């Protein structure tokens, strides 16, 4: 995570990778399986920490622009709301 903060070329998961991974995890998710719950939670926490360390540390406007751009690109590609 520290490497993600220091080096602009290092990311935990870029937005496209995160969208793919998250979609697969949700489709295969088994709520009764503690391993699945732990994995999904830890990946989500790592993604939030990465966003916080890199984007939020640069300021509110920068962080919000990044989130809006990411969501906009997913919407344009039709990757939101699909199962």
TORKOL-4160 file (C-alpha; in steps of 0.2 Angstrom, whole numbers, padded with zeros to 4 digits, m for minus):
83
<pt num="1" X="0000" Y="0000" Z="0000"/>
<pt num="2" X="0014" Y="0012" Z="0004"/>
<pt num="3" X="0021" Y="0008" Z="m0014"/>
<pt num="4" X="0004" Y="0013" Z="m0021"/>
<pt num="5" X="0006" Y="0030" Z="m0012"/>
<pt num="6" X="0023" Y="0034" Z="m0017"/>
<pt num="7" X="0024" Y="0028" Z="m0035"/>
<pt num="8" X="0010" Y="0034" Z="m0048"/>
<pt num="9" X="0014" Y="0018" Z="m0058"/>
<pt num="10" X="0009" Y="0006" Z="m0044"/>
<pt num="11" X="m0009" Y="0003" Z="m0040"/>
<pt num="12" X="m0017" Y="m0010" Z="m0029"/>
<pt num="13" X="m0030" Y="m0013" Z="m0043"/>
<pt num="14" X="m0034" Y="m0001" Z="m0057"/>
<pt num="15" X="m0053" Y="0003" Z="m0060"/>
<pt num="16" X="m0055" Y="m0009" Z="m0074"/>
<pt num="17" X="m0047" Y="m0023" Z="m0063"/>
<pt num="18" X="m0057" Y="m0019" Z="m0048"/>
<pt num="19" X="m0073" Y="m0019" Z="m0058"/>
<pt num="20" X="m0069" Y="m0036" Z="m0065"/>
<pt num="21" X="m0064" Y="m0044" Z="m0049"/>
<pt num="22" X="m0078" Y="m0036" Z="m0039"/>
<pt num="23" X="m0091" Y="m0042" Z="m0052"/>
<pt num="24" X="m0084" Y="m0060" Z="m0051"/>
<pt num="25" X="m0083" Y="m0060" Z="m0032"/>
<pt num="26" X="m0101" Y="m0054" Z="m0031"/>
<pt num="27" X="m0108" Y="m0067" Z="m0043"/>
<pt num="28" X="m0099" Y="m0081" Z="m0034"/>
<pt num="29" X="m0101" Y="m0075" Z="m0017"/>
<pt num="30" X="m0107" Y="m0087" Z="m0004"/>
<pt num="31" X="m0114" Y="m0077" Z="0012"/>
<pt num="32" X="m0113" Y="m0093" Z="0022"/>
<pt num="33" X="m0094" Y="m0095" Z="0018"/>
<pt num="34" X="m0083" Y="m0086" Z="0030"/>
<pt num="35" X="m0068" Y="m0087" Z="0018"/>
<pt num="36" X="m0078" Y="m0077" Z="0005"/>
<pt num="37" X="m0084" Y="m0064" Z="0017"/>
<pt num="38" X="m0067" Y="m0061" Z="0023"/>
<pt num="39" X="m0059" Y="m0060" Z="0006"/>
<pt num="40" X="m0072" Y="m0048" Z="m0001"/>
<pt num="41" X="m0071" Y="m0037" Z="0014"/>
<pt num="42" X="m0052" Y="m0037" Z="0014"/>
<pt num="43" X="m0051" Y="m0033" Z="m0005"/>
<pt num="44" X="m0064" Y="m0019" Z="m0002"/>
<pt num="45" X="m0054" Y="m0012" Z="0013"/>
<pt num="46" X="m0037" Y="m0013" Z="0002"/>
<pt num="47" X="m0046" Y="m0004" Z="m0012"/>
<pt num="48" X="m0053" Y="0010" Z="0000"/>
<pt num="49" X="m0036" Y="0012" Z="0008"/>
<pt num="50" X="m0027" Y="0013" Z="m0009"/>
<pt num="51" X="m0039" Y="0027" Z="m0014"/>
<pt num="52" X="m0037" Y="0036" Z="0002"/>
<pt num="53" X="m0018" Y="0035" Z="0002"/>
<pt num="54" X="m0017" Y="0041" Z="m0016"/>
<pt num="55" X="m0032" Y="0051" Z="m0021"/>
<pt num="56" X="m0039" Y="0058" Z="m0005"/>
<pt num="57" X="m0022" Y="0063" Z="0001"/>
<pt num="58" X="m0021" Y="0075" Z="m0015"/>
<pt num="59" X="m0037" Y="0084" Z="m0009"/>
<pt num="60" X="m0056" Y="0082" Z="m0010"/>
<pt num="61" X="m0058" Y="0089" Z="m0028"/>
<pt num="62" X="m0045" Y="0077" Z="m0035"/>
<pt num="63" X="m0053" Y="0062" Z="m0026"/>
<pt num="64" X="m0070" Y="0066" Z="m0031"/>
<pt num="65" X="m0065" Y="0069" Z="m0049"/>
<pt num="66" X="m0057" Y="0052" Z="m0049"/>
<pt num="67" X="m0072" Y="0044" Z="m0043"/>
<pt num="68" X="m0084" Y="0053" Z="m0055"/>
<pt num="69" X="m0072" Y="0048" Z="m0070"/>
<pt num="70" X="m0071" Y="0030" Z="m0064"/>
<pt num="71" X="m0090" Y="0028" Z="m0062"/>
<pt num="72" X="m0093" Y="0038" Z="m0079"/>
<pt num="73" X="m0081" Y="0026" Z="m0088"/>
<pt num="74" X="m0090" Y="0011" Z="m0081"/>
<pt num="75" X="m0107" Y="0018" Z="m0086"/>
<pt num="76" X="m0101" Y="0022" Z="m0104"/>
<pt num="77" X="m0095" Y="0004" Z="m0106"/>
<pt num="78" X="m0111" Y="m0003" Z="m0099"/>
<pt num="79" X="m0103" Y="m0011" Z="m0084"/>
<pt num="80" X="m0114" Y="m0004" Z="m0070"/>
<pt num="81" X="m0129" Y="m0014" Z="m0065"/>
<pt num="82" X="m0125" Y="m0030" Z="m0075"/>
<pt num="83" X="m0125" Y="m0047" Z="m0067"/>
